[in-house]
Amino acid sequence: MLNDITFGQFYPAKSLVHKMDPRFKMVLTVAFIVFTFVSQNAVSLIITGIALGLFIFATRIPVKMFLKTLKPIIPIIILTSILNALYVSGGDVLVSFWKITITTGGVTTAVYMAVRIAILIMCSSILTYTTSPTELTDAIERLFSPLKAIKVDIHSLAMMMTIALRFIPTLIEETDKIMNAQKARGAQLDSGNLRQRVKALIPVLIPLFISAFRRADELAMAMECRCYHGGEGRTRLKQLHMHRSDILIAVVAVLVFVAIGMSNLFFARIG
C-alpha cells in the first residue's frame, strides 16, 4: 500500500504540460478543481473528465501512475459515497429497510461525489508530477507576493510547503523500510484486532519520528552551510514567463469552463 502513494513525486518527462509556467499551472489546477465541484449534472462532469483525460495524455506520464495515486484513497471514496447515499434524500425510493432509505437522489449524489474526489486527486497529481519542487517554490512565492505588503514571509511559507511535498515520498520509503525491518524481527503488523494493530505500529512510529527529525536537522545544517538566509536578495537561474502554448491552453481551459457553466445553467432551467 505504501508503494502506491506517489503524491508529491516529480515525474520528469518532455511534455507540453511540463513546460507550462508553474504559476499558470497552479491557477489552472485550482480553477479546474473549483469547476469540478461546481458541476451539478452528468454532462458537466463528463466534460470535466474529458478535459482531464486530455491533460493526462498531454503529460506523457503512464496512466498507471495516476491510477496508483487513486488506489490509497479508494476506501475514502467508498465511505463518502456510502454516507451520501444514506443521508441524501430526493427522487424515487430504491431501498427502504428499517431506518435506512436509499433514493435515486442519494445514489446520484454519491456517484457525483466519488467522481469529484477522483478528479481532485488526479488534478493535484498532474501538478506535482509535472512541476519540480524548485518551480513549485517559485510559483507559490510569486503568486502570493502581494501578501508581502502585510509583512507575510511568503518565501519561508513557500519553502516549507515545497519541502513538505518533497519529503512525502522519502518518509513513505522510510516507513516501508522500517516496517519490513520490524517484520523481519517477528513483528505482527498485519494480524490481530484493531487495538493490536495500533499497538504494533508504535515500534514503527518511534524510529520514523527519529528519522524525520534527523533528516530535518541535516537539511537545516546543509542550508546553513550554503549560507541560506531566506529570500532576501535571492536570484534565480530560471526566470518564470508565459509561453505561447500557455496562452493556447488558457483559451482551451476557458472554453471548457464556459461549457461547464452553460451545462449547469441549461439543466438548471430544465429542472
C-alpha positions as CSV (number, residue, x, y, z in Angstrom):
1,M,0.0,0.0,0.0
2,L,2.8,2.4,0.9
3,N,4.4,1.9,-2.5
4,D,1.2,3.1,-4.2
5,I,1.4,6.5,-2.6
6,T,3.0,8.7,-5.3
7,F,1.6,12.1,-4.3
8,G,4.3,14.7,-4.2
9,Q,6.7,13.0,-6.6
10,F,8.0,14.7,-9.7
11,Y,8.0,12.6,-12.9
12,P,10.4,14.1,-15.4
13,A,9.3,14.0,-19.0
14,K,9.3,16.2,-22.1
15,S,5.7,17.3,-22.5
16,L,3.7,20.4,-23.1
17,V,2.4,20.3,-19.5
18,H,5.9,20.0,-18.0
19,K,6.9,23.2,-20.0
20,M,4.0,25.2,-18.7
21,D,4.6,28.2,-16.5
22,P,4.2,26.8,-12.9
23,R,2.2,29.8,-11.8
24,F,-0.3,29.3,-14.6
25,K,-0.4,25.6,-13.8
26,M,-1.3,26.2,-10.2
27,V,-4.0,28.7,-11.0
28,L,-5.4,26.3,-13.7
29,T,-5.4,23.4,-11.2
30,V,-7.3,25.4,-8.6
31,A,-9.8,26.6,-11.2
32,F,-10.3,23.1,-12.5
33,I,-11.0,21.8,-9.0
34,V,-13.4,24.6,-8.3
35,F,-15.4,24.0,-11.5
36,T,-15.4,20.3,-10.8
37,F,-17.3,20.8,-7.5
38,V,-19.5,23.4,-9.2
39,S,-20.6,20.9,-11.8
40,Q,-24.2,19.9,-11.0
41,N,-25.0,17.3,-13.6
42,A,-23.6,14.4,-15.5
43,V,-22.9,16.3,-18.7
44,S,-20.7,18.9,-17.0
45,L,-18.8,16.1,-15.1
46,I,-18.3,14.3,-18.4
47,I,-16.9,17.5,-19.9
48,T,-14.6,17.8,-16.9
49,G,-13.5,14.2,-17.2
50,I,-12.7,14.5,-21.0
51,A,-10.6,17.7,-20.3
52,L,-8.8,15.9,-17.5
53,G,-8.1,12.9,-19.8
54,L,-6.6,15.2,-22.4
55,F,-4.3,16.8,-19.9
56,I,-3.2,13.4,-18.6
57,F,-2.5,12.3,-22.2
58,A,-0.5,15.6,-22.8
59,T,1.7,14.9,-19.8
60,R,3.2,11.8,-21.4
61,I,3.1,10.1,-18.0
62,P,1.9,6.5,-17.8
63,V,-1.8,6.2,-16.8
64,K,-0.9,3.6,-14.2
65,M,0.9,6.3,-12.2
66,F,-2.4,8.2,-11.8
67,L,-4.2,5.0,-11.0
68,K,-1.7,4.3,-8.3
69,T,-2.4,7.7,-6.9
70,L,-6.1,6.9,-6.7
71,K,-5.6,3.4,-5.1
72,P,-4.9,4.6,-1.5
73,I,-7.9,6.8,-1.3
74,I,-10.4,4.2,-2.6
75,P,-11.6,3.5,1.0
76,I,-12.3,7.2,1.5
77,I,-14.2,7.4,-1.8
78,I,-16.3,4.4,-0.9
79,L,-17.0,5.7,2.6
80,T,-18.0,9.1,1.3
81,S,-20.2,7.6,-1.4
82,I,-22.0,5.3,1.2
83,L,-22.6,8.3,3.5
84,N,-24.0,10.4,0.7
85,A,-26.2,7.5,-0.5
86,L,-27.6,7.0,3.0
87,Y,-28.1,10.6,4.2
88,V,-29.1,12.4,1.0
89,S,-32.7,12.2,0.1
90,G,-34.7,13.1,-3.0
91,G,-36.1,11.3,-6.0
92,D,-37.6,7.8,-6.0
93,V,-37.1,5.4,-3.2
94,L,-34.9,2.4,-4.2
95,V,-34.4,0.6,-0.9
96,S,-36.2,1.1,2.4
97,F,-35.2,-1.1,5.3
98,W,-35.7,-0.2,9.0
99,K,-34.3,3.3,9.3
100,I,-32.3,3.1,6.1
101,T,-33.7,4.7,3.0
102,I,-31.8,4.9,-0.3
103,T,-33.2,7.2,-3.0
104,T,-32.2,7.9,-6.6
105,G,-31.1,11.4,-5.5
106,G,-28.8,9.9,-2.8
107,V,-27.2,7.5,-5.3
108,T,-26.7,10.2,-7.9
109,T,-25.1,12.5,-5.3
110,A,-22.8,9.6,-4.1
111,V,-21.7,9.0,-7.7
112,Y,-21.1,12.6,-8.3
113,M,-19.0,13.0,-5.1
114,A,-16.9,9.9,-5.9
115,V,-16.1,11.4,-9.4
116,R,-15.3,14.8,-7.9
117,I,-12.9,13.3,-5.4
118,A,-11.2,11.3,-8.1
119,I,-10.8,14.3,-10.3
120,L,-9.5,16.3,-7.4
121,I,-6.7,13.8,-6.7
122,M,-5.9,13.5,-10.4
123,C,-5.6,17.3,-10.9
124,S,-3.3,17.5,-7.8
125,S,-1.2,14.7,-9.2
126,I,-0.8,16.3,-12.6
127,L,0.5,19.4,-10.8
128,T,3.0,17.5,-8.6
129,Y,4.1,15.1,-11.3
130,T,4.9,17.8,-13.9
131,T,6.3,20.5,-11.6
132,S,9.7,20.2,-9.8
133,P,10.0,21.4,-6.2
134,T,12.0,24.4,-7.2
135,E,9.4,25.5,-9.7
136,L,6.6,25.0,-7.1
137,T,8.5,27.2,-4.6
138,D,9.0,30.0,-7.2
139,A,5.4,29.7,-8.3
140,I,4.0,29.9,-4.8
141,E,6.3,32.8,-3.9
142,R,5.3,34.8,-7.0
143,L,1.5,34.1,-6.7
144,F,1.4,35.2,-3.0
145,S,3.9,38.0,-3.3
146,P,1.1,40.7,-2.7
147,L,0.9,39.4,0.9
148,K,4.4,40.9,1.5
149,A,2.6,44.2,1.9
150,I,1.2,43.0,5.2
151,K,4.6,41.6,6.3
152,V,3.9,37.9,5.5
153,D,7.1,35.9,4.9
154,I,6.0,34.3,1.6
155,H,9.4,32.8,0.8
156,S,9.5,30.9,4.1
157,L,6.0,29.7,3.6
158,A,6.6,28.6,0.1
159,M,9.8,26.8,1.2
160,M,8.1,24.9,4.0
161,M,5.3,23.8,1.7
162,T,7.7,22.6,-1.0
163,I,9.9,20.8,1.5
164,A,6.9,19.1,2.9
165,L,5.8,17.9,-0.6
166,R,9.4,16.9,-1.4
167,F,9.8,14.7,1.7
168,I,6.4,12.8,1.4
169,P,7.9,10.1,-0.9
170,T,11.1,10.0,1.3
171,L,9.1,9.4,4.5
172,I,6.9,6.8,2.8
173,E,10.0,4.9,1.7
174,E,11.5,5.2,5.2
175,T,8.3,3.9,6.7
176,D,8.3,0.9,4.3
177,K,11.9,0.1,5.3
178,I,11.1,0.3,9.0
179,M,8.0,-1.9,8.6
180,N,10.0,-4.5,6.7
181,A,12.7,-4.5,9.3
182,Q,10.2,-5.0,12.1
183,K,8.5,-7.8,10.2
184,A,11.9,-9.5,9.8
185,R,12.2,-9.4,13.6
186,G,8.9,-11.1,14.0
187,A,6.6,-8.2,14.5
188,Q,2.9,-8.9,13.6
189,L,1.8,-5.7,11.9
190,D,-0.9,-7.2,9.7
191,S,-2.6,-9.5,12.1
192,G,-4.8,-9.2,15.2
193,N,-7.7,-6.9,16.0
194,L,-7.7,-3.1,15.6
195,R,-6.2,-2.4,19.1
196,Q,-3.4,-4.9,18.5
197,R,-2.6,-3.4,15.1
198,V,-2.4,0.1,16.5
199,K,-0.2,-1.1,19.3
200,A,2.1,-2.9,16.8
201,L,2.6,0.4,15.0
202,I,4.4,2.0,18.0
203,P,7.8,0.3,17.1
204,V,7.3,1.8,13.6
205,L,6.3,5.3,14.5
206,I,9.1,6.0,17.0
207,P,12.0,5.3,14.6
208,L,10.1,7.1,11.9
209,F,9.9,10.3,14.0
210,I,13.5,10.0,15.0
211,S,14.5,9.6,11.3
212,A,12.3,12.6,10.3
213,F,13.9,14.8,12.9
214,R,17.3,13.6,11.9
215,R,16.6,14.5,8.3
216,A,15.2,17.9,9.3
217,D,18.4,18.6,11.3
218,E,20.6,17.5,8.4
219,L,18.7,19.7,6.0
220,A,18.9,22.7,8.2
221,M,22.6,22.2,8.6
222,A,23.1,21.8,4.9
223,M,21.1,25.1,4.2
224,E,23.2,27.0,6.8
225,C,26.5,25.6,5.3
226,R,25.3,27.0,1.9
227,C,24.7,30.4,3.6
228,Y,20.9,30.3,3.1
229,H,19.3,33.3,4.6
230,G,15.8,33.3,3.1
231,G,14.6,35.0,0.0
232,E,16.2,38.4,0.6
233,G,18.4,39.1,-2.4
234,R,17.9,35.7,-3.9
235,T,18.4,35.3,-7.6
236,R,17.0,32.6,-9.9
237,L,18.7,30.7,-12.6
238,K,15.4,30.1,-14.5
239,Q,13.0,33.0,-14.8
240,L,9.3,32.3,-14.9
241,H,7.5,33.5,-18.0
242,M,4.4,32.6,-20.1
243,H,4.8,30.8,-23.4
244,R,2.5,30.8,-26.4
245,S,1.5,27.3,-25.6
246,D,0.3,28.5,-22.1
247,I,-2.0,31.1,-23.8
248,L,-3.4,28.3,-26.1
249,I,-4.0,26.1,-23.1
250,A,-5.6,29.0,-21.3
251,V,-8.1,29.5,-24.2
252,V,-9.0,25.8,-24.2
253,A,-9.5,25.9,-20.4
254,V,-11.8,28.9,-20.6
255,L,-13.8,27.2,-23.3
256,V,-14.1,24.1,-21.0
257,F,-15.2,26.3,-18.1
258,V,-17.7,28.1,-20.2
259,A,-19.1,24.7,-21.4
260,I,-19.4,23.6,-17.8
261,G,-21.2,26.8,-16.8
262,M,-23.6,26.6,-19.8
263,S,-24.4,23.0,-19.0
264,N,-25.2,23.9,-15.4
265,L,-27.5,26.8,-16.5
266,F,-29.2,24.6,-19.1
267,F,-30.0,21.7,-16.8
268,A,-31.0,24.1,-14.0
269,R,-33.7,25.7,-16.3
270,I,-34.9,22.3,-17.3
271,G,-35.1,21.2,-13.7
